[in-house]
Amino acid sequence: MQFGRTYEEFEVGATYKHWPGKTVTEYDDHLFCLLTMNHHPLHMDTNYAEKTTDFGKNVVVGNYIYSLLLGMSVPDISGKAIANLEIESLKHVAPTFHGDTIYGQTTVLDKWPSKSKNDRGIVYVETKGYKQDGTLVCVFRRKVMVPTETYIKERGGEQPGRPELKEQEK
């Protein structure tokens, strides 16, 4: 399984469809809200959502959807990243509800070599998240610093920190 890419492996215009999707549960939404101290009743209070919102039900907190899509993109985009440099834009386009399944895809918009170090480059990508019916729910653009093949080789290969298994004698 590939986990991220080196600078040379990214191609401008390439689109990576992240798999699998994730069905968002009420538990996921509430746990994220509690962990981040977002206690807005739109996300946490079913009675409030049913009686006072246009949707008539809880809306999943948008930053969870963003975080989910960012995580989904790691094996394809940032698994080898040195750093996420910038989230240029983040748009929540449509609501997500408990029980919706989120899918994501990322397109490489541009790439360029680092100006300060020749063993890395910057990849500029756009990630789109959508529901099971194809409705676009979230779009964000970011810049990711990724290593070159030289960087990987000079630091011990693909998994430099991974220890080797020692067999026990019988």
DSSP file with accessible surface (Angstrom, degrees, kcal/mol):
  #  RESIDUE AA STRUCTURE BP1 BP2  ACC     N-H-->O    O-->H-N    N-H-->O    O-->H-N    TCO  KAPPA ALPHA  PHI   PSI    X-CA   Y-CA   Z-CA
    1    1 A M              0   0  203      0, 0.0     2,-0.2     0, 0.0     0, 0.0   0.000 360.0 360.0 360.0 129.3    0.0    0.0    0.0
    2    2 A Q        -     0   0   83      1,-0.0     2,-0.5     3,-0.0     3,-0.1  -0.566 360.0-164.2 -75.2 139.2    1.4    3.4   -0.9
    3    3 A F        -     0   0  101      1,-0.3    73,-0.2    -2,-0.2    71,-0.0  -0.835  58.6 -38.3-128.5  92.2    1.4    5.9    1.9
    4    4 A G  S    S-     0   0    0     71,-3.7     2,-0.3    -2,-0.5    -1,-0.3  -0.195  71.5-101.6  81.8-178.4    1.9    9.4    0.5
    5    5 A R        -     0   0   35     72,-0.7    75,-0.2    -3,-0.1     2,-0.2  -0.972  16.9-118.9-141.8 154.3    4.1   10.5   -2.4
    6    6 A T    >>  -     0   0    4     -2,-0.3     3,-1.1   140,-0.1     4,-0.7  -0.478  43.3 -99.3 -83.7 166.7    7.4   12.1   -3.1
    7    7 A Y  G >4 S+     0   0   35    140,-2.9     3,-1.3     1,-0.3   141,-0.2   0.895 123.3  55.0 -53.0 -43.8    7.5   15.4   -4.9
    8    8 A E  G 34 S+     0   0   82      1,-0.3    -1,-0.3   139,-0.2   140,-0.1   0.775 101.2  59.5 -65.3 -25.5    8.4   13.6   -8.2
    9    9 A E  G <4 S+     0   0   81     -3,-1.1     2,-0.3     2,-0.0    -1,-0.3   0.633  85.1  92.7 -80.9 -14.4    5.3   11.3   -8.0
   10   10 A F    <<  -     0   0    3     -3,-1.3     2,-0.4    -4,-0.7    67,-0.0  -0.664  57.8-165.8 -82.8 137.4    2.8   14.2   -8.0
   11   11 A E    >   -     0   0  141     -2,-0.3     3,-2.3    99,-0.0    97,-0.3  -0.987  26.2-115.5-124.4 125.9    1.5   15.2  -11.4
   12   12 A V  T 3  S+     0   0   79     -2,-0.4    97,-0.2     1,-0.3     3,-0.1  -0.381 104.3  24.7 -59.6 131.1   -0.4   18.5  -11.9
   13   13 A G  T 3  S+     0   0   52     95,-2.9    -1,-0.3     1,-0.3    96,-0.1   0.177  88.9 133.7  97.7 -16.7   -4.0   17.7  -12.9
   14   14 A A    <   -     0   0   24     -3,-2.3    94,-2.6    93,-0.1     2,-0.4  -0.399  41.1-155.2 -67.3 142.2   -4.0   14.2  -11.2
   15   15 A T  E     -A  107   0A  64     92,-0.2     2,-0.5    -3,-0.1    92,-0.2  -0.986   2.7-159.5-121.6 130.5   -7.0   13.4   -9.1
   16   16 A Y  E     -A  106   0A  32     90,-3.2    90,-2.5    -2,-0.4     2,-0.7  -0.943   7.8-149.8-110.7 122.1   -6.9   10.9   -6.3
   17   17 A K  E     -A  105   0A 151     -2,-0.5     2,-0.3    88,-0.2    88,-0.2  -0.845  20.7-136.0 -93.3 116.2  -10.2    9.4   -5.1
   18   18 A H  E     -A  104   0A   6     86,-2.2    86,-0.6    -2,-0.7    55,-0.1  -0.555  25.1-126.9 -79.8 136.3   -9.9    8.5   -1.4
   19   19 A W  E     +     0   0A 204     -2,-0.3     2,-0.1    53,-0.2    84,-0.0  -0.987  69.1  28.6-138.5 141.4  -11.3    5.2   -0.3
   20   20 A P  E    S-     0   0A  86      0, 0.0    84,-0.0     0, 0.0    -1,-0.0   0.606  72.4-138.3 -86.2 175.1  -13.1    4.1    1.7
   21   21 A G  E     -     0   0A  21     -2,-0.1     2,-0.4    82,-0.1    82,-0.2  -0.192  16.5-127.6 -78.6 179.1  -15.8    6.6    2.6
   22   22 A K  E     -A  102   0A  67     80,-2.1    80,-3.0    -2,-0.0     2,-0.5  -0.985   4.4-141.7-137.6 123.7  -17.0    7.1    6.2
   23   23 A T  E     -A  101   0A  67     -2,-0.4     2,-0.5    78,-0.3    78,-0.3  -0.754  25.9-134.0 -82.2 125.5  -20.5    7.1    7.5
   24   24 A V        -     0   0    0     76,-3.1    75,-3.7    -2,-0.5    76,-0.2  -0.702  23.2-163.6 -86.6 123.9  -20.9    9.8   10.1
   25   25 A T     >  -     0   0   58     -2,-0.5     4,-2.1    73,-0.2     5,-0.2  -0.608  33.4-112.6-101.7 165.5  -22.7    8.7   13.3
   26   26 A E  H  > S+     0   0   93     -2,-0.2     4,-2.9     1,-0.2     5,-0.3   0.906 120.1  55.3 -60.4 -39.2  -24.2   10.8   16.0
   27   27 A Y  H  > S+     0   0  159      1,-0.2     4,-2.9     2,-0.2     5,-0.3   0.929 105.8  50.5 -60.2 -46.7  -21.5    9.5   18.3
   28   28 A D  H  > S+     0   0   30      2,-0.2     4,-2.4     1,-0.2    -1,-0.2   0.937 113.8  45.4 -54.3 -50.4  -18.8   10.7   15.9
   29   29 A D  H  X S+     0   0    0     -4,-2.1     4,-2.5     1,-0.2    -2,-0.2   0.936 115.5  45.0 -62.0 -48.5  -20.3   14.2   15.8
   30   30 A H  H  X S+     0   0   41     -4,-2.9     4,-2.8     2,-0.2     5,-0.2   0.908 112.5  51.4 -66.5 -40.7  -20.9   14.5   19.5
   31   31 A L  H  X S+     0   0   66     -4,-2.9     4,-3.0    -5,-0.3     5,-0.2   0.940 111.2  47.9 -62.3 -44.9  -17.5   13.2   20.4
   32   32 A F  H  X S+     0   0   41     -4,-2.4     4,-2.0    -5,-0.3     6,-0.2   0.929 112.3  49.8 -61.4 -44.6  -15.8   15.7   18.1
   33   33 A C  H  <>S+     0   0    0     -4,-2.5     5,-2.4     1,-0.2     4,-0.5   0.927 113.4  45.8 -59.8 -43.7  -17.9   18.5   19.5
   34   34 A L  H ><5S+     0   0   94     -4,-2.8     3,-0.8     1,-0.2    -2,-0.2   0.914 111.8  51.0 -67.6 -41.6  -17.1   17.5   23.1
   35   35 A L  H 3<5S+     0   0  130     -4,-3.0    -1,-0.2     1,-0.2    -2,-0.2   0.842 118.2  38.5 -63.6 -33.3  -13.3   17.2   22.3
   36   36 A T  T 3<5S-     0   0   72     -4,-2.0    -1,-0.2    -5,-0.2    -2,-0.2   0.345 110.2-120.2-100.7   4.7  -13.2   20.6   20.7
   37   37 A M  T < 5 +     0   0  146     -3,-0.8     2,-1.0    -4,-0.5    -3,-0.2   0.785  60.7 148.8  61.4  31.4  -15.6   22.3   23.2
   38   38 A N      < +     0   0   50     -5,-2.4    -1,-0.2    -6,-0.2    -2,-0.1  -0.822  13.0 167.5 -94.5  99.4  -18.1   23.2   20.5
   39   39 A H        +     0   0  111     -2,-1.0    -1,-0.1    -3,-0.1     5,-0.1   0.035  14.3 148.9-104.5  26.6  -21.4   23.0   22.4
   40   40 A H    >>  -     0   0   87      1,-0.2     3,-1.7    -7,-0.1     4,-1.5  -0.396  50.3-133.5 -62.0 132.2  -23.6   24.7   19.9
   41   41 A P  H 3> S+     0   0   44      0, 0.0     4,-2.3     0, 0.0     8,-0.4   0.748 100.0  74.1 -63.6 -21.1  -27.1   23.2   20.2
   42   42 A L  H 34 S+     0   0   39      1,-0.2    17,-1.5     2,-0.2    -2,-0.1   0.854 111.5  28.6 -56.9 -31.8  -27.4   22.8   16.4
   43   43 A H  H <4 S+     0   0   20     -3,-1.7    -1,-0.2    15,-0.2    18,-0.1   0.746 132.5  32.0 -98.8 -27.7  -24.9   19.9   16.8
   44   44 A M  H  < S+     0   0   49     -4,-1.5     2,-0.6     1,-0.2    -2,-0.2   0.613 104.3  65.3-110.5 -18.3  -25.7   18.6   20.3
   45   45 A D     X  -     0   0   69     -4,-2.3     4,-2.6    -5,-0.2     5,-0.2  -0.885  50.0-173.9-121.4 101.7  -29.4   19.2   21.1
   46   46 A T  H  > S+     0   0   54     -2,-0.6     4,-2.9     1,-0.2     5,-0.2   0.901  88.0  53.3 -61.1 -42.4  -31.9   17.3   19.0
   47   47 A N  H  > S+     0   0   83      2,-0.2     4,-2.1     1,-0.2    -1,-0.2   0.937 110.9  46.9 -58.5 -47.8  -34.9   19.1   20.5
   48   48 A Y  H  > S+     0   0   85      1,-0.2     4,-2.3     2,-0.2     5,-0.3   0.944 113.9  47.7 -58.3 -49.3  -33.4   22.5   19.6
   49   49 A A  H  X S+     0   0    0     -4,-2.6     4,-1.3    -8,-0.4     7,-0.6   0.900 112.5  49.0 -62.3 -40.2  -32.5   21.4   16.1
   50   50 A E  H  < S+     0   0  115     -4,-2.9    -1,-0.2     6,-0.2    -2,-0.2   0.886 120.5  35.0 -67.0 -36.9  -36.0   19.9   15.5
   51   51 A K  H  < S+     0   0  155     -4,-2.1    -2,-0.2    -5,-0.2    -1,-0.2   0.699 127.2  28.9 -94.2 -20.7  -37.9   22.9   16.7
   52   52 A T  H  < S+     0   0   83     -4,-2.3     2,-0.3    -5,-0.2    -3,-0.2   0.479  99.5  77.8-125.6  -1.5  -35.7   25.9   15.7
   53   53 A T  S  < S-     0   0   30     -4,-1.3     3,-0.3    -5,-0.3     5,-0.0  -0.754  72.6-125.7-112.9 160.4  -33.8   25.1   12.5
   54   54 A D  S    S+     0   0  169     -2,-0.3    -1,-0.1     1,-0.2    -4,-0.0   0.747 111.5  54.0 -67.1 -24.4  -34.7   24.9    8.8
   55   55 A F  S    S-     0   0  102      2,-0.2    -1,-0.2    -6,-0.1    -5,-0.1   0.739  93.7-142.1 -85.0 -26.5  -33.3   21.3    8.7
   56   56 A G  S    S+     0   0   32     -7,-0.6     2,-0.3    -3,-0.3    -6,-0.2   0.649  74.3  60.0  73.4  13.3  -35.4   19.9   11.6
   57   57 A K  S    S-     0   0  106     -8,-0.3    -2,-0.2    -7,-0.1    -1,-0.2  -0.976  97.5 -68.4-160.8 166.9  -32.5   17.8   12.8
   58   58 A N        -     0   0    8     -2,-0.3    40,-0.4   -15,-0.1     2,-0.4  -0.307  41.0-142.8 -62.6 142.5  -28.9   18.1   14.0
   59   59 A V        -     0   0   14    -17,-1.5    38,-0.2    38,-0.1     2,-0.2  -0.902  22.9-114.8-104.4 134.6  -26.2   19.2   11.5
   60   60 A V        -     0   0    4     36,-3.2    36,-0.4    -2,-0.4     5,-0.1  -0.485  41.5 -99.1 -67.2 136.3  -22.8   17.6   11.8
   61   61 A V    >>  -     0   0    5     -2,-0.2     4,-1.2     1,-0.1     3,-1.0  -0.339  29.0-135.0 -61.3 130.0  -20.2   20.1   12.8
   62   62 A G  H 3> S+     0   0   20      1,-0.3     4,-2.5     2,-0.2     5,-0.2   0.825  99.9  60.6 -60.8 -34.4  -18.3   21.3    9.7
   63   63 A N  H 3> S+     0   0   82      1,-0.2     4,-2.3     2,-0.2    -1,-0.3   0.781 100.6  55.9 -68.5 -24.1  -14.9   21.1   11.2
   64   64 A Y  H <> S+     0   0   29     -3,-1.0     4,-2.9     2,-0.2    -1,-0.2   0.926 107.6  48.7 -67.2 -43.4  -15.4   17.4   11.7
   65   65 A I  H  X S+     0   0    4     -4,-1.2     4,-2.5     2,-0.2    -2,-0.2   0.937 112.4  48.4 -62.1 -44.3  -16.1   16.9    8.0
   66   66 A Y  H  X S+     0   0   37     -4,-2.5     4,-2.6     1,-0.2    -1,-0.2   0.948 113.3  47.3 -58.2 -48.7  -13.0   18.9    7.1
   67   67 A S  H  X S+     0   0   47     -4,-2.3     4,-2.5     1,-0.2    -2,-0.2   0.889 110.6  52.3 -62.5 -39.4  -10.9   16.8    9.5
   68   68 A L  H  X S+     0   0   26     -4,-2.9     4,-2.6     2,-0.2    -1,-0.2   0.940 111.4  46.1 -61.8 -46.0  -12.4   13.6    8.2
   69   69 A L  H  X S+     0   0    0     -4,-2.5     4,-1.5     2,-0.2    -2,-0.2   0.895 110.9  52.7 -65.8 -39.5  -11.5   14.6    4.6
   70   70 A L  H  X S+     0   0   39     -4,-2.6     4,-0.6    -5,-0.2     3,-0.4   0.946 111.8  46.6 -60.1 -46.0   -8.0   15.7    5.6
   71   71 A G  H >< S+     0   0   43     -4,-2.5     3,-1.1     1,-0.2    -2,-0.2   0.902 108.2  55.3 -63.0 -41.1   -7.5   12.3    7.2
   72   72 A M  H 3< S+     0   0   26     -4,-2.6     4,-0.3     1,-0.2    -1,-0.2   0.819 105.8  54.0 -60.3 -30.7   -8.9   10.5    4.2
   73   73 A S  H >X>S+     0   0    0     -4,-1.5     4,-3.2    -3,-0.4     5,-0.6   0.619  83.0  89.9 -82.5 -11.3   -6.4   12.2    2.0
   74   74 A V  I <<>S+     0   0   41     -3,-1.1     5,-1.7    -4,-0.6     6,-0.2   0.921  84.4  49.8 -56.7 -50.0   -3.3   11.2    4.0
   75   75 A P  I 345S+     0   0   40      0, 0.0   -71,-3.7     0, 0.0    -1,-0.2   0.860 122.8  33.8 -60.0 -30.3   -2.5    7.9    2.2
   76   76 A D  I <45S+     0   0   37     -3,-0.5    -2,-0.2    -4,-0.3    -3,-0.1   0.794 135.6  12.6 -91.7 -32.8   -2.7    9.6   -1.2
   77   77 A I  I  <5S+     0   0    0     -4,-3.2   -72,-0.7   -73,-0.1     3,-0.3   0.832 129.2  20.9-113.9 -61.4   -1.4   13.1   -0.5
   78   78 A S  I > <S+     0   0   15     -5,-0.6     3,-1.2     1,-0.2    -4,-0.2   0.251  77.8 111.2-110.8  17.3    0.4   13.8    2.8
   79   79 A G  T 3 <S+     0   0   20     -5,-1.7   -75,-0.2    -6,-0.3    -1,-0.2   0.785  95.7  31.4 -61.7 -27.4    1.6   10.4    4.1
   80   80 A K  T 3  S+     0   0   30     -3,-0.3    -1,-0.3   -75,-0.2    -2,-0.1   0.325  93.6 139.8-106.7   5.2    5.2   11.4    3.4
   81   81 A A    <   -     0   0   32     -3,-1.2    65,-0.3    65,-0.2     3,-0.1  -0.106  44.6-158.2 -57.1 144.9    4.7   15.2    4.1
   82   82 A I  S    S-     0   0   54     63,-2.8     2,-0.3     1,-0.4    64,-0.2   0.807  77.7 -17.0 -84.7 -37.3    7.2   17.2    6.0
   83   83 A A  E     -B  145   0A  38     62,-1.4    62,-3.1     0, 0.0     2,-0.7  -0.967  53.0-123.0-165.1 146.6    4.6   19.8    6.8
   84   84 A N  E     -B  144   0A  82     -2,-0.3    60,-0.2    60,-0.2     3,-0.1  -0.899  35.2-174.5 -85.9 116.5    1.2   21.1    6.0
   85   85 A L  E     -     0   0A  86     58,-2.3     2,-0.3    -2,-0.7    59,-0.2   0.830  53.2  -3.4 -87.0 -36.1    2.1   24.7    5.2
   86   86 A E  E     -B  143   0A  86     57,-1.4    57,-2.2     3,-0.0     2,-0.7  -0.971  41.5-146.2-161.9 137.3   -1.2   26.4    4.7
   87   87 A I  E     -B  142   0A  68     -2,-0.3    55,-0.3    55,-0.2     3,-0.1  -0.954  26.5-175.2-100.6 106.5   -4.9   25.9    4.4
   88   88 A E  E     -     0   0A  80     53,-2.0     2,-0.3    -2,-0.7    54,-0.2   0.886  61.8  -2.1 -74.8 -40.3   -5.7   28.6    1.8
   89   89 A S  E     -B  141   0A  34     52,-1.3    52,-1.7    -3,-0.1     2,-0.3  -0.994  53.7-168.7-151.7 152.3   -9.4   28.2    1.8
   90   90 A L  E     -B  140   0A  64     -2,-0.3     2,-0.4    50,-0.2    50,-0.2  -0.947  11.3-178.4-145.3 120.1  -12.1   26.2    3.5
   91   91 A K  E     -B  139   0A 131     48,-3.0    48,-2.3    -2,-0.3     2,-0.8  -0.988  19.2-155.5-125.7 128.0  -15.7   26.2    2.3
   92   92 A H  E     +B  138   0A  92     -2,-0.4    46,-0.3    46,-0.2    45,-0.1  -0.902  20.9 175.7 -97.2 111.5  -18.6   24.3    3.8
   93   93 A V        +     0   0   81     44,-1.8    44,-0.2    -2,-0.8    45,-0.2   0.829  58.6   4.5 -92.3 -36.7  -21.0   24.1    0.9
   94   94 A A  S    S-     0   0   28     43,-1.0    -1,-0.3    41,-0.1     2,-0.0  -0.980  82.1 -93.5-148.7 156.0  -23.9   22.0    2.1
   95   95 A P        -     0   0   41      0, 0.0     2,-0.4     0, 0.0   -34,-0.1  -0.324  27.5-148.5 -73.9 155.6  -24.9   20.4    5.5
   96   96 A T        -     0   0    5    -36,-0.4   -36,-3.2    41,-0.1     2,-0.3  -0.961  14.3-161.8-119.8 142.1  -24.1   16.9    6.6
   97   97 A F    >   -     0   0   24     -2,-0.4     3,-2.4   -38,-0.2   -73,-0.2  -0.810  35.4 -78.5-122.0 161.1  -26.4   14.9    8.8
   98   98 A H  T 3  S+     0   0   53    -40,-0.4   -73,-0.2    -2,-0.3     3,-0.1  -0.335 119.8  30.4 -55.7 133.1  -26.0   11.8   11.0
   99   99 A G  T 3  S+     0   0   48    -75,-3.7    -1,-0.3     1,-0.4     2,-0.2   0.203  88.3 126.5  98.2 -15.1  -26.1    8.8    8.8
  100  100 A D    <   -     0   0   18     -3,-2.4   -76,-3.1   -76,-0.2     2,-0.5  -0.498  54.8-136.5 -72.7 147.4  -24.5   10.5    5.7
  101  101 A T  E     -A   23   0A  22    -78,-0.3    31,-0.7    -2,-0.2     2,-0.4  -0.922  16.0-148.3-107.3 129.1  -21.5    8.8    4.2
  102  102 A I  E     -AC  22 131A   0    -80,-3.0   -80,-2.1    -2,-0.5     2,-0.3  -0.822  15.5-178.6-102.0 135.1  -18.6   11.1    3.2
  103  103 A Y  E     - C   0 130A  63     27,-2.7    27,-2.5    -2,-0.4     2,-0.3  -0.892   8.9-161.1-123.9 156.8  -16.3   10.5    0.3
  104  104 A G  E     -AC  18 129A   0    -86,-0.6   -86,-2.2    -2,-0.3     2,-0.3  -0.954  13.4-176.1-140.5 158.0  -13.4   12.6   -0.8
  105  105 A Q  E     -AC  17 128A  46     23,-2.0    23,-2.9    -2,-0.3     2,-0.4  -0.982  11.5-152.5-150.0 148.5  -11.1   13.3   -3.7
  106  106 A T  E     -AC  16 127A   0    -90,-2.5   -90,-3.2    -2,-0.3     2,-0.4  -0.986   3.6-159.9-127.3 135.0   -8.1   15.5   -4.1
  107  107 A T  E     -AC  15 126A  31     19,-2.7    19,-2.3    -2,-0.4     2,-0.7  -0.928  21.5-127.2-113.3 135.7   -6.7   17.2   -7.3
  108  108 A V  E     + C   0 125A   1    -94,-2.6   -95,-2.9    -2,-0.4    17,-0.2  -0.726  27.9 178.1 -81.1 115.8   -3.2   18.4   -7.7
  109  109 A L  E     -     0   0A  51     15,-2.6     2,-0.3    -2,-0.7    16,-0.2   0.805  60.7 -24.7 -88.8 -34.6   -3.5   22.1   -8.8
  110  110 A D  E     - C   0 124A  79     14,-1.6    14,-2.9   -99,-0.1    -1,-0.3  -0.976  52.4-160.5-167.0 166.8    0.2   22.9   -9.0
  111  111 A K  E     + C   0 123A  50     -2,-0.3    12,-0.2    12,-0.2   -99,-0.1  -0.974   9.9 174.6-156.5 152.0    3.7   22.0   -7.6
  112  112 A W  E     - C   0 122A  80     10,-2.1    10,-3.3    -2,-0.3     3,-0.1  -0.982  36.1 -96.3-155.7 153.0    7.0   23.7   -7.4
  113  113 A P  E     - C   0 121A  87      0, 0.0     8,-0.3     0, 0.0     5,-0.1  -0.361  50.2 -96.2 -68.0 150.9   10.5   23.1   -5.8
  114  114 A S        -     0   0   17      6,-2.1     6,-0.1     3,-0.4     7,-0.0  -0.397  23.8-146.1 -63.7 142.1   11.2   24.6   -2.4
  115  115 A K  S    S+     0   0  208      1,-0.1    -1,-0.1    -3,-0.1     3,-0.1   0.712  95.9  40.2 -81.4 -21.8   13.1   27.9   -2.6
  116  116 A S  S    S+     0   0  100      1,-0.3     2,-0.4     4,-0.0    -1,-0.1   0.758 121.2  29.2-100.8 -27.5   15.1   27.2    0.5
  117  117 A K    >   -     0   0  109      3,-0.1     3,-0.9     1,-0.1    -3,-0.4  -0.991  58.8-151.7-139.7 131.1   16.0   23.5    0.3
  118  118 A N  T 3  S+     0   0  156     -2,-0.4    33,-0.1     1,-0.2    -1,-0.1   0.420  88.4  71.2 -84.3   4.3   16.5   21.3   -2.8
  119  119 A D  T 3  S+     0   0   16     31,-0.1    29,-2.2    29,-0.1     2,-0.3   0.178 100.6  41.9-104.4  19.9   15.4   18.1   -1.2
  120  120 A R  E <   - D   0 147A  25     -3,-0.9    -6,-2.1    27,-0.3     2,-0.3  -0.973  60.9-160.5-155.3 165.9   11.7   19.0   -1.0
  121  121 A G  E     -CD 113 146A   0     25,-2.7    25,-2.8    -2,-0.3     2,-0.5  -0.919  22.3-112.2-144.6 171.9    8.9   20.6   -2.9
  122  122 A I  E     -CD 112 145A  13    -10,-3.3   -10,-2.1    -2,-0.3     2,-0.5  -0.918  22.7-163.6-112.0 132.2    5.5   22.2   -2.4
  123  123 A V  E     -CD 111 144A   0     21,-2.8    21,-2.8    -2,-0.5     2,-0.6  -0.970   6.0-154.9-117.3 129.4    2.3   20.6   -3.7
  124  124 A Y  E     +CD 110 143A  30    -14,-2.9   -15,-2.6    -2,-0.5   -14,-1.6  -0.921  25.0 172.6-107.7 118.2   -0.8   22.7   -4.0
  125  125 A V  E     -CD 108 142A   0     17,-2.5    17,-2.2    -2,-0.6     2,-0.4  -0.881  28.8-146.4-129.9 158.7   -4.0   20.6   -3.8
  126  126 A E  E     -CD 107 141A  29    -19,-2.3   -19,-2.7    -2,-0.3     2,-0.4  -0.997  15.7-161.7-124.7 126.4   -7.8   21.0   -3.6
  127  127 A T  E     -CD 106 140A   0     13,-3.0    13,-2.3    -2,-0.4     2,-0.4  -0.909   3.7-166.2-109.2 134.0   -9.8   18.4   -1.7
  128  128 A K  E     -CD 105 139A  79    -23,-2.9   -23,-2.0    -2,-0.4     2,-0.4  -0.971   2.3-160.7-119.5 136.6  -13.6   18.0   -2.2
  129  129 A G  E     +CD 104 138A   0      9,-3.1     8,-3.1    -2,-0.4     9,-1.5  -0.925  14.3 175.2-115.7 140.8  -15.9   16.1    0.0
  130  130 A Y  E     -CD 103 136A  59    -27,-2.5   -27,-2.7    -2,-0.4     6,-0.2  -0.963  25.2-114.3-144.4 158.6  -19.3   14.8   -1.0
  131  131 A K  E >   -C  102   0A  22      4,-2.4     3,-2.8    -2,-0.3   -29,-0.2  -0.320  45.2 -88.5 -86.8 174.8  -22.2   12.7    0.4
  132  132 A Q  T 3  S+     0   0   95    -31,-0.7   -30,-0.1     1,-0.3    -1,-0.1   0.733 127.8  53.3 -57.2 -23.3  -23.5    9.4   -0.8
  133  133 A D  T 3  S-     0   0  105    -32,-0.1    -1,-0.3     2,-0.1    -2,-0.0   0.381 122.9-103.1 -95.1   5.6  -25.8   11.1   -3.3
  134  134 A G    <   +     0   0   50     -3,-2.8     2,-0.3     1,-0.3    -2,-0.1   0.406  69.2 151.0  91.3  -1.4  -23.0   13.2   -4.8
  135  135 A T        -     0   0   53      1,-0.1    -4,-2.4    -5,-0.1     2,-0.3  -0.486  48.1-125.1 -68.0 125.1  -23.8   16.4   -3.1
  136  136 A L  E     + D   0 130A  63     -2,-0.3    -6,-0.3    -6,-0.2     3,-0.1  -0.531  38.0 166.6 -68.7 128.9  -20.7   18.5   -2.5
  137  137 A V  E     +     0   0A   2     -8,-3.1   -44,-1.8     1,-0.4   -43,-1.0   0.661  57.7  16.9-117.3 -26.3  -20.4   19.4    1.2
  138  138 A C  E     -BD  92 129A   0     -9,-1.5    -9,-3.1   -46,-0.3     2,-0.4  -0.994  51.8-176.9-154.0 140.3  -16.8   20.7    1.7
  139  139 A V  E     +BD  91 128A  16    -48,-2.3   -48,-3.0    -2,-0.3     2,-0.3  -0.996  11.7 168.7-138.2 132.3  -13.9   22.1   -0.4
  140  140 A F  E     -BD  90 127A   0    -13,-2.3   -13,-3.0    -2,-0.4     2,-0.4  -0.997  19.6-151.2-144.4 151.4  -10.5   23.2    0.8
  141  141 A R  E     +BD  89 126A  80    -52,-1.7   -53,-2.0    -2,-0.3   -52,-1.3  -0.958  23.0 169.6-118.8 139.3   -7.2   24.1   -0.7
  142  142 A R  E     -BD  87 125A   0    -17,-2.2   -17,-2.5    -2,-0.4     2,-0.5  -0.960  30.7-129.9-146.4 162.3   -3.9   23.6    1.0
  143  143 A K  E     -BD  86 124A  47    -57,-2.2   -58,-2.3    -2,-0.3   -57,-1.4  -0.971  25.5-168.4-115.4 129.2   -0.1   23.6    0.4
  144  144 A V  E     -BD  84 123A   0    -21,-2.8   -21,-2.8    -2,-0.5     2,-0.6  -0.967  17.3-140.1-122.4 130.7    1.9   20.6    1.5
  145  145 A M  E     -BD  83 122A  29    -62,-3.1   -63,-2.8    -2,-0.4   -62,-1.4  -0.816  31.0-179.0 -88.5 121.9    5.7   20.4    1.8
  146  146 A V  E     - D   0 121A   0    -25,-2.8   -25,-2.7    -2,-0.6   -65,-0.2  -0.893  24.8-109.5-122.8 154.5    6.7   16.9    0.6
  147  147 A P  E     - D   0 120A   0      0, 0.0  -140,-2.9     0, 0.0   -27,-0.3  -0.399  24.4-127.9 -79.0 156.0   10.1   15.2    0.3
  148  148 A T     >  -     0   0   11    -29,-2.2     4,-1.9  -142,-0.2     5,-0.2  -0.465  35.3-100.2 -86.5 172.2   11.9   14.4   -2.9
  149  149 A E  H  > S+     0   0   87      1,-0.2     4,-2.5     2,-0.2     5,-0.2   0.884 125.8  57.2 -60.1 -36.9   13.2   10.9   -3.6
  150  150 A T  H  > S+     0   0   74      1,-0.2     4,-2.7     2,-0.2    -1,-0.2   0.924 103.3  52.4 -59.9 -45.1   16.7   12.2   -2.5
  151  151 A Y  H  > S+     0   0   47    -32,-0.3     4,-1.0     1,-0.2    -1,-0.2   0.927 110.8  47.9 -56.2 -47.2   15.3   13.3    0.9
  152  152 A I  H ><>S+     0   0   24     -4,-1.9     5,-2.4     1,-0.2     3,-0.6   0.938 113.3  46.9 -61.8 -48.4   13.8    9.8    1.4
  153  153 A K  H ><5S+     0   0  155     -4,-2.5     3,-1.3     1,-0.2    -2,-0.2   0.911 110.1  53.0 -61.7 -43.0   17.0    8.0    0.4
  154  154 A E  H 3<5S+     0   0  131     -4,-2.7    -1,-0.2     1,-0.3    -2,-0.2   0.714 109.8  49.9 -67.9 -18.9   19.2   10.2    2.6
  155  155 A R  T <<5S-     0   0  106     -4,-1.0    -1,-0.3    -3,-0.6    -2,-0.2   0.146 130.2 -82.1-109.2  17.8   17.1    9.5    5.6
  156  156 A G  T < 5S-     0   0   58     -3,-1.3     3,-0.3     3,-0.1    -3,-0.2   0.663  71.2 -81.8 100.5  13.9   16.9    5.7    5.4
  157  157 A G  S   <S-     0   0   25     -5,-2.4    -2,-0.0     1,-0.2    -3,-0.0  -0.402  78.0 -29.7  94.3-165.4   14.2    4.9    2.9
  158  158 A E  S    S+     0   0  120      1,-0.3    -1,-0.2    -2,-0.1    -5,-0.0   0.814 137.1  22.8 -63.6 -39.1   10.5    4.6    3.1
  159  159 A Q    >   +     0   0  119     -3,-0.3     3,-1.6     1,-0.1    -1,-0.3  -0.532  69.3 163.4-130.5  68.4   10.1    3.6    6.8
  160  160 A P  T 3  S+     0   0   84      0, 0.0    -1,-0.1     0, 0.0    -2,-0.1   0.776  75.1  48.1 -64.3 -26.0   13.3    4.7    8.5
  161  161 A G  T 3  S+     0   0   75      2,-0.1    -5,-0.0     0, 0.0    -2,-0.0   0.472  82.9 112.4 -92.9   0.4   12.0    4.5   12.1
  162  162 A R    <   -     0   0  166     -3,-1.6    -3,-0.1     1,-0.0     2,-0.1  -0.596  61.1-139.9 -80.9 122.0   10.5    1.0   11.7
  163  163 A P        -     0   0  108      0, 0.0     2,-0.3     0, 0.0    -2,-0.1  -0.387  17.4-114.0 -76.1 157.5   12.3   -1.6   13.8
  164  164 A E        -     0   0  164     -2,-0.1     2,-0.2     1,-0.1     0, 0.0  -0.684  33.9-105.0 -88.2 146.2   13.1   -5.1   12.5
  165  165 A L        -     0   0  140     -2,-0.3     2,-0.6     1,-0.0    -1,-0.1  -0.501  29.2-148.2 -70.7 130.9   11.4   -8.1   14.1
  166  166 A K        -     0   0  189     -2,-0.2     2,-0.3    -3,-0.0    -1,-0.0  -0.913  11.4-139.3-103.3 119.9   13.7  -10.1   16.4
  167  167 A E        -     0   0  158     -2,-0.6     2,-0.3     1,-0.1     0, 0.0  -0.586  18.1-127.3 -77.2 137.3   12.9  -13.8   16.5
  168  168 A Q        -     0   0  178     -2,-0.3     2,-0.2     1,-0.1    -1,-0.1  -0.642  21.2-119.3 -85.5 141.5   13.2  -15.3   19.9
  169  169 A E              0   0  192     -2,-0.3    -1,-0.1     1,-0.1     0, 0.0  -0.536 360.0 360.0 -77.7 147.2   15.3  -18.4   20.3
  170  170 A K              0   0  252     -2,-0.2    -1,-0.1     0, 0.0     0, 0.0  -0.637 360.0 360.0 -99.7 360.0   13.5  -21.6   21.5
